[in-house]
Amino acid sequence: MPPFQDKSLLSFRMCRMERKCWWYLWVLSSLLQTLSAHSDFYTSIGHMTDLLYTEKDLVTSLNNYITAEENKLKQVKQWAEKLDVLSSIAMQDPEGFLGNPVNAFKLMKRLNTEWGDLESLVLKDTKDGFISNLTLQRQHFPTDEDQTGAAKALLRLQDTYRLDTNTISTGDLPGVTHKSPMTVEDCFELGKIAYSEVDYYHTELWMEQALKQLDEGEESTVDKVTVLDYLSYAIYQQGELGRALELTKRLLMLDPEHQRANGNLKYFEFQLINQRKAQAQEAQKAREEGKERRKRLTSDASKKKKRFREPVPERKMYEMLCRGEGIKLTPRRQRRLFCRYFDNHGHPKYLLSPVKQEDEWDRPYIVRYHDIISHGEIEKVKELAKPRLRRATISNPITGVLETASYRISKSAWLTAYEHPMIDQINQRIEDLTGLEMDTAEELQVANYGVGGQYEPHFDFGRKDEPDAFKELGTGNRIATWLFYMSDVAAGGATVFPDVGAAVWPKKGTAVFWYNLFPSGEGDYSTRTRSLPSIGGQQVGIKQMDP
């Protein structure tokens, strides 16, 4: 052993494994003290060769530290380069980019989860400018609730438009411009959020997609064992014991010591045996009932099916309408719809320059006005509304008080006529074209729907069992609804009337109008509407309720 390889150097070697810079400096200081005690090294080549070995040891330790730091910086650099490219694309068209629900979900995931991981990676000195700034900014980042909300919206879009997981994962969504593929981590995160919501159907879909991408060779920090653990349990919860058992066996091939999987294996096998016994008993019982009875039951069921057609469930109906299916407008009724130049019976403002009006539906009567709000007006309205956008509210049918609701995924802002001359002009335009006075009308409501934003079926008017529906607003019941469209969407985003099978599609610069009440003051229940989620663009609209 070299004469100066004492406890200090042994301590240095232990510390070297930790790759801490300040320990390296401490060792160097200790070594210099040792060397000063042997100041006659130059007198012996033997001692000097020992110094070479020591220096080599120190260089190795230093290189290990440098390598560790370079690896860390390499990861940070790769992350920065990736985000630099992504930000450049996104900022060319922020609204269009976030119109892709996958992009919106991944933004929530990055800011809520991945930036935190980056902070942990580089956090060394809290006084460092970047870290201090990041730590400060993270206070304003999306929360777990935001990330979960974006994920659930993506799942909602998947169901509404019947999109398979691979289509979403590859970014090949209908109508989107900024395609964004999903990583294994993204798919796994979606599946895990569905799992936490006890949604085993979507857990299965997204864990299968994550597993598929892993099987195809995609590198990931998520391993197959973890994915199979979630997947097998989700499938078991849906009653598919055979598949759950096979996936558990595959998991155990990768990790034979997996405690939960070993327990599940025995339990699934036991349950599968019981299930097969029960199925065999049911089959035997059916055979004993006899062929004649089965024929009679089949015949009766067939007659009943022919005699009574089951109504289409409402959720299925409005999803069909959003896809452009199930619209109930016969050719005969279609021929009754016209386009015209409209001057509202010779109104002075529109006598020489009438507006373009188009019939959208006959019962209830819905009309669309084309080129009714300019691009400049739209941008000004957005500018005025953006700082005021708050989570949209609904009127409590019992108390009449405005409150938030989980089934209304949007933000709203209210604009009054005295705030800006343009708002007054827009209100006056509505009055001139409808003939309804705006003195008691509600303020302009600017609605901005987020990823997968929607508004479940609702009435714009107060029903008889809601006598105080608009008491807080200080107005009467809503006679009619005027809805401006301030953006286009590539797919979806329709305003549907599920009770009559009608769908009105967004078109920037247009407005649609319908009456909520009959002349008698009774509510028209056929005007129950629902705003559906969009793909490939954000929905922005102004809704004016005329009481």
Buried (B, 14 or more C-beta within 10 A) or exposed (E): EBEBBEEBBEBBEEBBEEBEEEBBEBBBEBBEEBEEEBEEBEEEEEBEEBBEEBEEBBEEBBEBBEEBEEEEEEEBEEBEEEBEEBEEEBEEEEEBBBBBBBBBBBBBBBBBBBBBEBBEEBEEEEEEEEBEEBEEEBEEBBEEEBBBBBBBBBBBBBEBBEBEBBBBBBBEBEBBBBEBEBBBBBBBBBBBBBBEBEBBEBBBBBBBBBBBBBEEEBEBEBEBBBBBBBBBBBBBBEEBBEBBBBBBBBBBEEBEEBEEBBEBBEBBBEBBEEEEEEEEEEEEEEEEEEEEEEEEEEEEEEEEEEEEEEEEEEBEBBBBBBBEEBBBBEEEEEEEBEEEEBBBEEEEBBEEEBBBBBBBBBEBBBBBBEEBBEEEBBEBBBEBBEEEBEEBEBBBBEEBEEEEBEEBBBBBBEBEBEEBEBBBEBBEBBBBBBEBEBEEBBBBBBBBBBBBBBBBBBBBBBEEEBEBBBBEBEBEBBBBBBBBBBBBBBBBBBBBBBBBBBBBBBBBBBBBBBBBBEEEEEBBEEBBBBBBBBBBBBBBBBBBBBB
